[in-house]
Amino acid sequence: MADTSDFRNGMVIELDGTLFSIIYFQHVKPGKGGAFVRTKLKGVMTGAVLDKTFRAGEKVSEVRLVRRPMQYSYTDGQLYYFMDMETYEIFPLSADAIGEDQLQYLQENMVCQGLTREGHVLSVELPQFVELEIVDTDPGVKGDTAQGGTKPARLSTGATVQVPLFIEQGDTVRVDRTVDKYLERVS
């Protein structure tokens, strides 16, 4: 058991039989009334985001998940198959277990972190930064803007991000997938 003073980003807790990962928390002490903790929780299995408020000092059930390196192998249209890099076992996961926000950046042979509990793979986490090729973007013309402008670009996995005007089709770019943001061009 843990209480609200133990909260940290990435901590996994169990509420009503469902596992949630804390993605944001804030301790609030109002001038009147008792202190509380405002949190944003993400379902480990579903990816659904939930806002929940806890009283200060409230006990919660902490869950220890083991992180294991896993490599994405292939999909059969419904399930996505990952190979455990240590045991070479293949584990199928549904799109819901991976999350729509991550699926748009998933590419073959990508090494991810598998979240396991008692030998069962519950979910995977993709790396925060991914390098992908631009497959479609409009040509950028010098002098279009007074400031540095951006344009939409479709990546090899199907995701779309805003990139600077000098980026062209065929370029490889590094993207922060957690905020869908272009970081830099990769040579």
Biotite code that builds the C-alpha atoms (Angstrom):
import biotite.structure as struc

atoms = struc.array([
    struc.Atom([0.000, 0.000, 0.000], chain_id="A", res_id=1, res_name="MET", atom_name="CA", element="C"),
    struc.Atom([1.094, 3.562, -0.712], chain_id="A", res_id=2, res_name="ALA", atom_name="CA", element="C"),
    struc.Atom([-0.399, 6.930, 0.040], chain_id="A", res_id=3, res_name="ASP", atom_name="CA", element="C"),
    struc.Atom([-0.693, 10.152, -1.941], chain_id="A", res_id=4, res_name="THR", atom_name="CA", element="C"),
    struc.Atom([2.691, 11.445, -0.739], chain_id="A", res_id=5, res_name="SER", atom_name="CA", element="C"),
    struc.Atom([4.325, 8.535, -2.641], chain_id="A", res_id=6, res_name="ASP", atom_name="CA", element="C"),
    struc.Atom([2.802, 9.535, -6.011], chain_id="A", res_id=7, res_name="PHE", atom_name="CA", element="C"),
    struc.Atom([5.223, 9.972, -8.913], chain_id="A", res_id=8, res_name="ARG", atom_name="CA", element="C"),
    struc.Atom([4.851, 10.038, -12.684], chain_id="A", res_id=9, res_name="ASN", atom_name="CA", element="C"),
    struc.Atom([4.768, 6.522, -14.120], chain_id="A", res_id=10, res_name="GLY", atom_name="CA", element="C"),
    struc.Atom([3.618, 4.903, -10.864], chain_id="A", res_id=11, res_name="MET", atom_name="CA", element="C"),
    struc.Atom([0.973, 2.204, -11.446], chain_id="A", res_id=12, res_name="VAL", atom_name="CA", element="C"),
    struc.Atom([-1.952, 1.931, -9.039], chain_id="A", res_id=13, res_name="ILE", atom_name="CA", element="C"),
    struc.Atom([-5.037, -0.273, -8.905], chain_id="A", res_id=14, res_name="GLU", atom_name="CA", element="C"),
    struc.Atom([-8.493, 1.333, -8.595], chain_id="A", res_id=15, res_name="LEU", atom_name="CA", element="C"),
    struc.Atom([-11.664, -0.788, -8.647], chain_id="A", res_id=16, res_name="ASP", atom_name="CA", element="C"),
    struc.Atom([-9.788, -3.733, -10.189], chain_id="A", res_id=17, res_name="GLY", atom_name="CA", element="C"),
    struc.Atom([-8.327, -1.634, -13.044], chain_id="A", res_id=18, res_name="THR", atom_name="CA", element="C"),
    struc.Atom([-4.661, -0.668, -13.443], chain_id="A", res_id=19, res_name="LEU", atom_name="CA", element="C"),
    struc.Atom([-3.833, 3.002, -14.000], chain_id="A", res_id=20, res_name="PHE", atom_name="CA", element="C"),
    struc.Atom([-0.537, 4.775, -14.573], chain_id="A", res_id=21, res_name="SER", atom_name="CA", element="C"),
    struc.Atom([-0.103, 8.263, -13.091], chain_id="A", res_id=22, res_name="ILE", atom_name="CA", element="C"),
    struc.Atom([0.783, 10.677, -15.883], chain_id="A", res_id=23, res_name="ILE", atom_name="CA", element="C"),
    struc.Atom([0.298, 13.891, -13.877], chain_id="A", res_id=24, res_name="TYR", atom_name="CA", element="C"),
    struc.Atom([-0.242, 14.794, -10.234], chain_id="A", res_id=25, res_name="PHE", atom_name="CA", element="C"),
    struc.Atom([-0.415, 17.998, -8.225], chain_id="A", res_id=26, res_name="GLN", atom_name="CA", element="C"),
    struc.Atom([-0.599, 18.456, -4.452], chain_id="A", res_id=27, res_name="HIS", atom_name="CA", element="C"),
    struc.Atom([-3.084, 21.243, -3.631], chain_id="A", res_id=28, res_name="VAL", atom_name="CA", element="C"),
    struc.Atom([-3.458, 22.917, -0.255], chain_id="A", res_id=29, res_name="LYS", atom_name="CA", element="C"),
    struc.Atom([-6.357, 25.371, -0.394], chain_id="A", res_id=30, res_name="PRO", atom_name="CA", element="C"),
    struc.Atom([-6.678, 28.149, 2.165], chain_id="A", res_id=31, res_name="GLY", atom_name="CA", element="C"),
    struc.Atom([-9.882, 26.601, 3.457], chain_id="A", res_id=32, res_name="LYS", atom_name="CA", element="C"),
    struc.Atom([-10.473, 22.866, 3.829], chain_id="A", res_id=33, res_name="GLY", atom_name="CA", element="C"),
    struc.Atom([-8.212, 19.858, 3.655], chain_id="A", res_id=34, res_name="GLY", atom_name="CA", element="C"),
    struc.Atom([-5.341, 19.271, 1.248], chain_id="A", res_id=35, res_name="ALA", atom_name="CA", element="C"),
    struc.Atom([-5.865, 17.023, -1.772], chain_id="A", res_id=36, res_name="PHE", atom_name="CA", element="C"),
    struc.Atom([-4.016, 15.591, -4.753], chain_id="A", res_id=37, res_name="VAL", atom_name="CA", element="C"),
    struc.Atom([-5.292, 16.174, -8.277], chain_id="A", res_id=38, res_name="ARG", atom_name="CA", element="C"),
    struc.Atom([-4.194, 13.430, -10.718], chain_id="A", res_id=39, res_name="THR", atom_name="CA", element="C"),
    struc.Atom([-4.476, 12.442, -14.350], chain_id="A", res_id=40, res_name="LYS", atom_name="CA", element="C"),
    struc.Atom([-4.473, 8.659, -14.747], chain_id="A", res_id=41, res_name="LEU", atom_name="CA", element="C"),
    struc.Atom([-4.066, 6.564, -17.897], chain_id="A", res_id=42, res_name="LYS", atom_name="CA", element="C"),
    struc.Atom([-5.517, 3.052, -18.072], chain_id="A", res_id=43, res_name="GLY", atom_name="CA", element="C"),
    struc.Atom([-2.715, 0.532, -18.602], chain_id="A", res_id=44, res_name="VAL", atom_name="CA", element="C"),
    struc.Atom([-4.941, -1.827, -20.604], chain_id="A", res_id=45, res_name="MET", atom_name="CA", element="C"),
    struc.Atom([-7.252, 0.656, -22.366], chain_id="A", res_id=46, res_name="THR", atom_name="CA", element="C"),
    struc.Atom([-5.231, 3.855, -22.664], chain_id="A", res_id=47, res_name="GLY", atom_name="CA", element="C"),
    struc.Atom([-8.257, 5.851, -21.460], chain_id="A", res_id=48, res_name="ALA", atom_name="CA", element="C"),
    struc.Atom([-7.403, 8.999, -19.503], chain_id="A", res_id=49, res_name="VAL", atom_name="CA", element="C"),
    struc.Atom([-9.187, 9.734, -16.219], chain_id="A", res_id=50, res_name="LEU", atom_name="CA", element="C"),
    struc.Atom([-9.034, 12.755, -13.908], chain_id="A", res_id=51, res_name="ASP", atom_name="CA", element="C"),
    struc.Atom([-9.293, 11.804, -10.233], chain_id="A", res_id=52, res_name="LYS", atom_name="CA", element="C"),
    struc.Atom([-8.873, 13.689, -6.969], chain_id="A", res_id=53, res_name="THR", atom_name="CA", element="C"),
    struc.Atom([-7.551, 12.009, -3.804], chain_id="A", res_id=54, res_name="PHE", atom_name="CA", element="C"),
    struc.Atom([-7.617, 13.341, -0.250], chain_id="A", res_id=55, res_name="ARG", atom_name="CA", element="C"),
    struc.Atom([-4.143, 13.977, 1.168], chain_id="A", res_id=56, res_name="ALA", atom_name="CA", element="C"),
    struc.Atom([-2.838, 10.841, 2.867], chain_id="A", res_id=57, res_name="GLY", atom_name="CA", element="C"),
    struc.Atom([-5.388, 8.534, 1.188], chain_id="A", res_id=58, res_name="GLU", atom_name="CA", element="C"),
    struc.Atom([-4.118, 4.965, 0.759], chain_id="A", res_id=59, res_name="LYS", atom_name="CA", element="C"),
    struc.Atom([-3.960, 3.371, -2.696], chain_id="A", res_id=60, res_name="VAL", atom_name="CA", element="C"),
    struc.Atom([-2.838, -0.031, -3.905], chain_id="A", res_id=61, res_name="SER", atom_name="CA", element="C"),
    struc.Atom([0.487, 0.253, -5.747], chain_id="A", res_id=62, res_name="GLU", atom_name="CA", element="C"),
    struc.Atom([1.190, -2.349, -8.436], chain_id="A", res_id=63, res_name="VAL", atom_name="CA", element="C"),
    struc.Atom([4.711, -3.360, -9.429], chain_id="A", res_id=64, res_name="ARG", atom_name="CA", element="C"),
    struc.Atom([5.021, -3.981, -13.152], chain_id="A", res_id=65, res_name="LEU", atom_name="CA", element="C"),
    struc.Atom([8.166, -5.479, -14.620], chain_id="A", res_id=66, res_name="VAL", atom_name="CA", element="C"),
    struc.Atom([9.537, -3.741, -17.717], chain_id="A", res_id=67, res_name="ARG", atom_name="CA", element="C"),
    struc.Atom([11.076, -6.029, -20.324], chain_id="A", res_id=68, res_name="ARG", atom_name="CA", element="C"),
    struc.Atom([12.534, -5.158, -23.729], chain_id="A", res_id=69, res_name="PRO", atom_name="CA", element="C"),
    struc.Atom([10.257, -6.361, -26.532], chain_id="A", res_id=70, res_name="MET", atom_name="CA", element="C"),
    struc.Atom([10.557, -6.056, -30.284], chain_id="A", res_id=71, res_name="GLN", atom_name="CA", element="C"),
    struc.Atom([7.547, -5.454, -32.528], chain_id="A", res_id=72, res_name="TYR", atom_name="CA", element="C"),
    struc.Atom([7.401, -8.192, -35.161], chain_id="A", res_id=73, res_name="SER", atom_name="CA", element="C"),
    struc.Atom([4.205, -7.983, -37.223], chain_id="A", res_id=74, res_name="TYR", atom_name="CA", element="C"),
    struc.Atom([0.423, -7.598, -37.228], chain_id="A", res_id=75, res_name="THR", atom_name="CA", element="C"),
    struc.Atom([-2.257, -9.872, -38.621], chain_id="A", res_id=76, res_name="ASP", atom_name="CA", element="C"),
    struc.Atom([-4.773, -7.029, -38.856], chain_id="A", res_id=77, res_name="GLY", atom_name="CA", element="C"),
    struc.Atom([-6.310, -7.536, -35.420], chain_id="A", res_id=78, res_name="GLN", atom_name="CA", element="C"),
    struc.Atom([-3.426, -8.367, -33.092], chain_id="A", res_id=79, res_name="LEU", atom_name="CA", element="C"),
    struc.Atom([0.090, -6.978, -32.854], chain_id="A", res_id=80, res_name="TYR", atom_name="CA", element="C"),
    struc.Atom([2.872, -9.475, -32.099], chain_id="A", res_id=81, res_name="TYR", atom_name="CA", element="C"),
    struc.Atom([5.870, -8.631, -29.907], chain_id="A", res_id=82, res_name="PHE", atom_name="CA", element="C"),
    struc.Atom([8.904, -10.806, -29.156], chain_id="A", res_id=83, res_name="MET", atom_name="CA", element="C"),
    struc.Atom([10.440, -10.814, -25.684], chain_id="A", res_id=84, res_name="ASP", atom_name="CA", element="C"),
    struc.Atom([14.118, -9.988, -26.284], chain_id="A", res_id=85, res_name="MET", atom_name="CA", element="C"),
    struc.Atom([15.264, -12.217, -23.391], chain_id="A", res_id=86, res_name="GLU", atom_name="CA", element="C"),
    struc.Atom([13.154, -15.362, -23.784], chain_id="A", res_id=87, res_name="THR", atom_name="CA", element="C"),
    struc.Atom([12.234, -15.031, -27.520], chain_id="A", res_id=88, res_name="TYR", atom_name="CA", element="C"),
    struc.Atom([8.575, -15.725, -26.708], chain_id="A", res_id=89, res_name="GLU", atom_name="CA", element="C"),
    struc.Atom([5.946, -14.095, -28.928], chain_id="A", res_id=90, res_name="ILE", atom_name="CA", element="C"),
    struc.Atom([3.098, -12.176, -27.249], chain_id="A", res_id=91, res_name="PHE", atom_name="CA", element="C"),
    struc.Atom([-0.007, -10.914, -29.076], chain_id="A", res_id=92, res_name="PRO", atom_name="CA", element="C"),
    struc.Atom([-1.529, -7.593, -27.976], chain_id="A", res_id=93, res_name="LEU", atom_name="CA", element="C"),
    struc.Atom([-4.699, -5.863, -29.122], chain_id="A", res_id=94, res_name="SER", atom_name="CA", element="C"),
    struc.Atom([-4.783, -2.281, -30.394], chain_id="A", res_id=95, res_name="ALA", atom_name="CA", element="C"),
    struc.Atom([-6.546, -1.252, -27.158], chain_id="A", res_id=96, res_name="ASP", atom_name="CA", element="C"),
    struc.Atom([-3.680, -2.594, -25.031], chain_id="A", res_id=97, res_name="ALA", atom_name="CA", element="C"),
    struc.Atom([-1.136, -0.610, -27.054], chain_id="A", res_id=98, res_name="ILE", atom_name="CA", element="C"),
    struc.Atom([-3.162, 2.600, -27.399], chain_id="A", res_id=99, res_name="GLY", atom_name="CA", element="C"),
    struc.Atom([-4.109, 4.619, -30.480], chain_id="A", res_id=100, res_name="GLU", atom_name="CA", element="C"),
    struc.Atom([-1.608, 7.365, -29.623], chain_id="A", res_id=101, res_name="ASP", atom_name="CA", element="C"),
    struc.Atom([1.255, 4.837, -29.815], chain_id="A", res_id=102, res_name="GLN", atom_name="CA", element="C"),
    struc.Atom([0.025, 2.804, -32.795], chain_id="A", res_id=103, res_name="LEU", atom_name="CA", element="C"),
    struc.Atom([0.535, 5.702, -35.186], chain_id="A", res_id=104, res_name="GLN", atom_name="CA", element="C"),
    struc.Atom([4.302, 5.542, -34.484], chain_id="A", res_id=105, res_name="TYR", atom_name="CA", element="C"),
    struc.Atom([4.766, 1.756, -34.323], chain_id="A", res_id=106, res_name="LEU", atom_name="CA", element="C"),
    struc.Atom([7.077, 0.335, -36.985], chain_id="A", res_id=107, res_name="GLN", atom_name="CA", element="C"),
    struc.Atom([8.510, -3.121, -37.623], chain_id="A", res_id=108, res_name="GLU", atom_name="CA", element="C"),
    struc.Atom([11.512, -4.198, -35.523], chain_id="A", res_id=109, res_name="ASN", atom_name="CA", element="C"),
    struc.Atom([10.998, -1.294, -33.071], chain_id="A", res_id=110, res_name="MET", atom_name="CA", element="C"),
    struc.Atom([12.238, -2.139, -29.566], chain_id="A", res_id=111, res_name="VAL", atom_name="CA", element="C"),
    struc.Atom([9.673, -1.193, -26.895], chain_id="A", res_id=112, res_name="CYS", atom_name="CA", element="C"),
    struc.Atom([9.256, -1.702, -23.157], chain_id="A", res_id=113, res_name="GLN", atom_name="CA", element="C"),
    struc.Atom([6.770, -4.449, -22.330], chain_id="A", res_id=114, res_name="GLY", atom_name="CA", element="C"),
    struc.Atom([4.856, -4.026, -19.072], chain_id="A", res_id=115, res_name="LEU", atom_name="CA", element="C"),
    struc.Atom([4.386, -7.447, -17.475], chain_id="A", res_id=116, res_name="THR", atom_name="CA", element="C"),
    struc.Atom([2.648, -8.627, -14.321], chain_id="A", res_id=117, res_name="ARG", atom_name="CA", element="C"),
    struc.Atom([3.054, -12.190, -13.106], chain_id="A", res_id=118, res_name="GLU", atom_name="CA", element="C"),
    struc.Atom([4.406, -13.276, -16.505], chain_id="A", res_id=119, res_name="GLY", atom_name="CA", element="C"),
    struc.Atom([1.545, -11.750, -18.528], chain_id="A", res_id=120, res_name="HIS", atom_name="CA", element="C"),
    struc.Atom([2.222, -8.867, -20.914], chain_id="A", res_id=121, res_name="VAL", atom_name="CA", element="C"),
    struc.Atom([-0.318, -6.122, -20.221], chain_id="A", res_id=122, res_name="LEU", atom_name="CA", element="C"),
    struc.Atom([0.890, -3.353, -22.509], chain_id="A", res_id=123, res_name="SER", atom_name="CA", element="C"),
    struc.Atom([3.907, -1.868, -24.267], chain_id="A", res_id=124, res_name="VAL", atom_name="CA", element="C"),
    struc.Atom([5.493, 1.565, -24.179], chain_id="A", res_id=125, res_name="GLU", atom_name="CA", element="C"),
    struc.Atom([7.183, 2.881, -27.308], chain_id="A", res_id=126, res_name="LEU", atom_name="CA", element="C"),
    struc.Atom([10.360, 4.960, -27.045], chain_id="A", res_id=127, res_name="PRO", atom_name="CA", element="C"),
    struc.Atom([9.658, 8.653, -26.477], chain_id="A", res_id=128, res_name="GLN", atom_name="CA", element="C"),
    struc.Atom([11.730, 9.720, -29.508], chain_id="A", res_id=129, res_name="PHE", atom_name="CA", element="C"),
    struc.Atom([11.320, 7.947, -32.860], chain_id="A", res_id=130, res_name="VAL", atom_name="CA", element="C"),
    struc.Atom([13.074, 8.464, -36.191], chain_id="A", res_id=131, res_name="GLU", atom_name="CA", element="C"),
    struc.Atom([10.788, 8.193, -39.213], chain_id="A", res_id=132, res_name="LEU", atom_name="CA", element="C"),
    struc.Atom([10.894, 9.035, -42.905], chain_id="A", res_id=133, res_name="GLU", atom_name="CA", element="C"),
    struc.Atom([8.701, 11.743, -44.456], chain_id="A", res_id=134, res_name="ILE", atom_name="CA", element="C"),
    struc.Atom([6.606, 10.100, -47.197], chain_id="A", res_id=135, res_name="VAL", atom_name="CA", element="C"),
    struc.Atom([4.415, 13.067, -48.153], chain_id="A", res_id=136, res_name="ASP", atom_name="CA", element="C"),
    struc.Atom([4.655, 16.823, -47.650], chain_id="A", res_id=137, res_name="THR", atom_name="CA", element="C"),
    struc.Atom([4.085, 19.959, -49.678], chain_id="A", res_id=138, res_name="ASP", atom_name="CA", element="C"),
    struc.Atom([7.155, 21.694, -51.069], chain_id="A", res_id=139, res_name="PRO", atom_name="CA", element="C"),
    struc.Atom([8.283, 24.651, -48.964], chain_id="A", res_id=140, res_name="GLY", atom_name="CA", element="C"),
    struc.Atom([8.908, 27.918, -50.772], chain_id="A", res_id=141, res_name="VAL", atom_name="CA", element="C"),
    struc.Atom([11.401, 30.460, -49.445], chain_id="A", res_id=142, res_name="LYS", atom_name="CA", element="C"),
    struc.Atom([9.836, 33.746, -48.490], chain_id="A", res_id=143, res_name="GLY", atom_name="CA", element="C"),
    struc.Atom([6.417, 32.280, -47.640], chain_id="A", res_id=144, res_name="ASP", atom_name="CA", element="C"),
    struc.Atom([6.530, 33.754, -44.122], chain_id="A", res_id=145, res_name="THR", atom_name="CA", element="C"),
    struc.Atom([8.323, 36.437, -42.176], chain_id="A", res_id=146, res_name="ALA", atom_name="CA", element="C"),
    struc.Atom([8.899, 33.986, -39.307], chain_id="A", res_id=147, res_name="GLN", atom_name="CA", element="C"),
    struc.Atom([9.805, 30.301, -39.398], chain_id="A", res_id=148, res_name="GLY", atom_name="CA", element="C"),
    struc.Atom([6.691, 28.611, -40.792], chain_id="A", res_id=149, res_name="GLY", atom_name="CA", element="C"),
    struc.Atom([5.545, 25.011, -40.616], chain_id="A", res_id=150, res_name="THR", atom_name="CA", element="C"),
    struc.Atom([3.672, 22.604, -42.850], chain_id="A", res_id=151, res_name="LYS", atom_name="CA", element="C"),
    struc.Atom([2.042, 19.195, -42.288], chain_id="A", res_id=152, res_name="PRO", atom_name="CA", element="C"),
    struc.Atom([4.057, 16.101, -43.174], chain_id="A", res_id=153, res_name="ALA", atom_name="CA", element="C"),
    struc.Atom([2.914, 12.469, -43.258], chain_id="A", res_id=154, res_name="ARG", atom_name="CA", element="C"),
    struc.Atom([5.397, 9.985, -41.796], chain_id="A", res_id=155, res_name="LEU", atom_name="CA", element="C"),
    struc.Atom([6.107, 6.418, -42.954], chain_id="A", res_id=156, res_name="SER", atom_name="CA", element="C"),
    struc.Atom([3.850, 5.035, -40.196], chain_id="A", res_id=157, res_name="THR", atom_name="CA", element="C"),
    struc.Atom([0.889, 7.225, -41.197], chain_id="A", res_id=158, res_name="GLY", atom_name="CA", element="C"),
    struc.Atom([1.211, 9.816, -38.417], chain_id="A", res_id=159, res_name="ALA", atom_name="CA", element="C"),
    struc.Atom([1.114, 13.515, -39.333], chain_id="A", res_id=160, res_name="THR", atom_name="CA", element="C"),
    struc.Atom([3.268, 16.177, -37.660], chain_id="A", res_id=161, res_name="VAL", atom_name="CA", element="C"),
    struc.Atom([4.060, 19.835, -38.313], chain_id="A", res_id=162, res_name="GLN", atom_name="CA", element="C"),
    struc.Atom([7.576, 20.319, -39.736], chain_id="A", res_id=163, res_name="VAL", atom_name="CA", element="C"),
    struc.Atom([9.601, 23.385, -40.829], chain_id="A", res_id=164, res_name="PRO", atom_name="CA", element="C"),
    struc.Atom([9.356, 24.526, -44.461], chain_id="A", res_id=165, res_name="LEU", atom_name="CA", element="C"),
    struc.Atom([12.862, 23.252, -45.370], chain_id="A", res_id=166, res_name="PHE", atom_name="CA", element="C"),
    struc.Atom([11.929, 19.591, -44.692], chain_id="A", res_id=167, res_name="ILE", atom_name="CA", element="C"),
    struc.Atom([11.284, 17.637, -47.896], chain_id="A", res_id=168, res_name="GLU", atom_name="CA", element="C"),
    struc.Atom([9.849, 14.277, -48.873], chain_id="A", res_id=169, res_name="GLN", atom_name="CA", element="C"),
    struc.Atom([12.387, 11.501, -48.215], chain_id="A", res_id=170, res_name="GLY", atom_name="CA", element="C"),
    struc.Atom([14.014, 13.250, -45.230], chain_id="A", res_id=171, res_name="ASP", atom_name="CA", element="C"),
    struc.Atom([14.277, 11.360, -41.935], chain_id="A", res_id=172, res_name="THR", atom_name="CA", element="C"),
    struc.Atom([13.153, 13.288, -38.861], chain_id="A", res_id=173, res_name="VAL", atom_name="CA", element="C"),
    struc.Atom([13.222, 12.725, -35.091], chain_id="A", res_id=174, res_name="ARG", atom_name="CA", element="C"),
    struc.Atom([9.797, 13.131, -33.469], chain_id="A", res_id=175, res_name="VAL", atom_name="CA", element="C"),
    struc.Atom([8.733, 13.302, -29.810], chain_id="A", res_id=176, res_name="ASP", atom_name="CA", element="C"),
    struc.Atom([5.773, 10.929, -30.073], chain_id="A", res_id=177, res_name="ARG", atom_name="CA", element="C"),
    struc.Atom([4.327, 11.875, -26.669], chain_id="A", res_id=178, res_name="THR", atom_name="CA", element="C"),
    struc.Atom([3.440, 15.370, -27.918], chain_id="A", res_id=179, res_name="VAL", atom_name="CA", element="C"),
    struc.Atom([3.441, 14.701, -31.713], chain_id="A", res_id=180, res_name="ASP", atom_name="CA", element="C"),
    struc.Atom([6.199, 17.254, -32.241], chain_id="A", res_id=181, res_name="LYS", atom_name="CA", element="C"),
    struc.Atom([9.052, 17.509, -34.759], chain_id="A", res_id=182, res_name="TYR", atom_name="CA", element="C"),
    struc.Atom([12.453, 17.806, -33.039], chain_id="A", res_id=183, res_name="LEU", atom_name="CA", element="C"),
    struc.Atom([15.144, 17.716, -35.733], chain_id="A", res_id=184, res_name="GLU", atom_name="CA", element="C"),
    struc.Atom([16.167, 16.375, -39.112], chain_id="A", res_id=185, res_name="ARG", atom_name="CA", element="C"),
    struc.Atom([18.377, 13.278, -38.945], chain_id="A", res_id=186, res_name="VAL", atom_name="CA", element="C"),
    struc.Atom([21.241, 12.986, -41.451], chain_id="A", res_id=187, res_name="SER", atom_name="CA", element="C"),
])
